[in-house]
Structures are given as structure tokens and as C-alpha cells.
Amino acid sequence: MKYAVLAGRILFSLIFLIGGLGHFSAQSIGYAASQGVPIASFIVPVSGVIAIIGSLSVITGYKAKLGAWLLVIFIIPVTLSLHRFWNIPDPMMKQMDMVMFLKNIGLLGGALFIAFFGAGPLSIDQRAESPALA
């Protein structure tokens, strides 16, 4: 089961790691600006750094609770500012944005689990807590 927890941490975090890397592109910054994000040329790259650091923390299990809180800090404003499906008139686009909103709500739940329970087995945090297992 310990490998399942490690796989879960990796799979959960990949979306933030890969997505965070995209936050440095002109396309991502432009999209955020078009959605009303203020000073998007600053905020979007900073949010990318937060997502990358949080994801690496959770993947490695190093200070995973803090990393998960970074992901919470990332998810909430991104979800509320970029996935406002209730404002979209086109039914197909509304449905797609609602799916993205709900995906983020699910990811928020996962981040809160990690923020509470920590990284679990096969993590740097666990090794620090139990040096005999190292």
C-alpha cells in the first residue's frame, strides 16, 4: 500500500507541476488577462512558481503539508477567477468550464487531505519522523 500512496502523491501533483510550467508562457498570461486577472504578467508566473513548489513538495513528501497548503492557495483563486462557468452563455463552453471548475474542486479536496494527513509512507517527511526506518 505504501507504493499506492506514493503513486497517488505523484499522480495528484503532476497536473500542478506540468500546468505550473505553462504559467510562464505568453499564451497563459494573455488568457488570464482576458479573464480579468489584474497584473497578469506578474500574477500568472508567481502562481506558476507556487504550483511548482507545492507539487514538488507533495511529490517528494518534503514538508508536504506546507506544499499542499501552497496548492490550496493556488487552486482557490484560479478556480474562482478562471472557471466562472455561471457567466458563460454558450452551453458547450459553459459545460466545459463547469467540468474544469469541478475538477479543481476535487483537486482542492485532495490538497486538503494532504494538508491534514501529510505525505504518508515513502516520503522525506516520514523518514525525518522515523529515523529508524531510514
C-alpha positions as CSV (number, residue, x, y, z in Angstrom):
1,M,0.0,0.0,0.0
2,K,2.9,2.4,0.6
3,Y,3.6,2.4,-3.1
4,A,0.0,3.3,-3.8
5,V,0.3,6.4,-1.6
6,L,3.5,7.4,-3.4
7,A,1.8,6.9,-6.8
8,G,-1.2,8.9,-5.5
9,R,1.0,11.8,-4.5
10,I,2.8,11.8,-7.8
11,L,-0.4,11.5,-9.9
12,F,-2.2,14.1,-7.9
13,S,0.7,16.6,-8.2
14,L,1.5,16.1,-11.9
15,I,-1.2,18.5,-13.0
16,F,0.2,21.3,-10.9
17,L,3.8,20.6,-12.0
18,I,3.0,20.5,-15.7
19,G,0.4,23.2,-15.5
20,G,2.7,25.4,-13.4
21,L,5.4,25.2,-16.1
22,G,2.9,26.6,-18.6
23,H,2.3,29.7,-16.4
24,F,5.4,31.3,-17.9
25,S,4.0,31.4,-21.5
26,A,2.6,34.5,-23.2
27,Q,-0.5,32.4,-24.0
28,S,-1.3,31.7,-20.4
29,I,-0.6,35.2,-19.3
30,G,-2.8,36.5,-22.1
31,Y,-5.7,34.2,-21.3
32,A,-5.6,35.2,-17.6
33,A,-5.5,38.9,-18.6
34,S,-8.5,38.3,-20.9
35,Q,-10.4,36.8,-17.9
36,G,-9.8,40.0,-15.9
37,V,-6.8,38.9,-13.8
38,P,-5.1,42.1,-12.7
39,I,-1.3,42.4,-13.5
40,A,-1.4,39.0,-15.1
41,S,2.1,39.4,-16.4
42,F,3.2,39.2,-12.7
43,I,0.5,37.1,-11.0
44,V,0.5,34.2,-13.5
45,P,4.2,33.5,-13.3
46,V,4.1,33.8,-9.5
47,S,1.2,31.4,-9.4
48,G,3.2,29.0,-11.6
49,V,6.1,29.1,-9.0
50,I,3.6,28.4,-6.2
51,A,2.1,25.4,-8.2
52,I,5.6,24.0,-9.0
53,I,6.9,24.3,-5.4
54,G,3.7,22.9,-4.0
55,S,3.7,20.0,-6.4
56,L,7.4,19.1,-5.8
57,S,6.8,19.3,-2.1
58,V,3.9,16.8,-2.3
59,I,5.7,14.5,-4.8
60,T,8.8,14.2,-2.7
61,G,7.0,14.3,0.6
62,Y,9.2,17.1,1.9
63,K,7.2,19.4,4.0
64,A,4.2,18.0,2.2
65,K,1.6,19.7,4.4
66,L,3.0,23.1,3.6
67,G,3.2,22.1,-0.1
68,A,-0.4,21.1,0.0
69,W,-1.3,24.5,1.5
70,L,0.5,26.1,-1.3
71,L,-1.6,24.2,-3.7
72,V,-4.8,25.3,-1.8
73,I,-3.6,28.9,-2.2
74,F,-3.1,28.2,-5.9
75,I,-6.4,26.4,-6.6
76,I,-8.9,28.7,-4.9
77,P,-8.2,32.0,-6.8
78,V,-7.5,30.1,-10.1
79,T,-10.8,28.3,-9.8
80,L,-12.8,31.4,-8.9
81,S,-11.2,33.7,-11.4
82,L,-10.8,31.5,-14.5
83,H,-13.6,29.0,-14.3
84,R,-16.7,31.1,-13.8
85,F,-19.0,28.8,-15.8
86,W,-22.1,30.5,-14.5
87,N,-21.2,33.6,-16.6
88,I,-20.8,31.8,-19.9
89,P,-23.7,32.0,-22.3
90,D,-22.6,29.3,-24.8
91,P,-23.9,25.9,-23.5
92,M,-20.9,23.9,-24.7
93,M,-18.3,26.3,-23.3
94,K,-20.3,26.5,-20.1
95,Q,-20.3,22.7,-19.7
96,M,-16.5,22.6,-20.4
97,D,-15.8,25.3,-17.9
98,M,-18.1,23.6,-15.3
99,V,-16.0,20.4,-15.7
100,M,-12.8,22.4,-15.1
101,F,-14.4,24.1,-12.1
102,L,-15.5,20.7,-10.6
103,K,-12.1,19.2,-11.4
104,N,-10.4,21.9,-9.4
105,I,-12.9,21.4,-6.5
106,G,-11.8,17.7,-6.5
107,L,-8.2,18.7,-6.5
108,L,-8.8,21.1,-3.7
109,G,-10.2,18.2,-1.7
110,G,-7.1,16.2,-2.4
111,A,-4.9,19.1,-1.3
112,L,-6.8,19.5,1.9
113,F,-6.4,15.7,2.7
114,I,-2.6,16.0,2.2
115,A,-2.6,19.3,4.3
116,F,-4.2,17.4,7.1
117,F,-2.7,13.9,6.9
118,G,0.7,14.6,5.4
119,A,2.7,12.7,2.8
120,G,2.5,9.3,4.3
121,P,5.0,6.5,3.5
122,L,7.9,6.7,1.2
123,S,8.3,10.4,1.9
124,I,11.1,12.6,3.2
125,D,8.7,13.7,5.9
126,Q,8.2,10.2,7.1
127,R,12.0,9.5,7.1
128,A,12.5,12.6,9.3
129,E,9.8,11.4,11.7
130,S,11.2,7.8,11.9
131,P,14.9,7.8,11.5
132,A,15.0,4.1,12.4
133,L,13.2,3.4,9.1
134,A,15.8,5.2,7.0
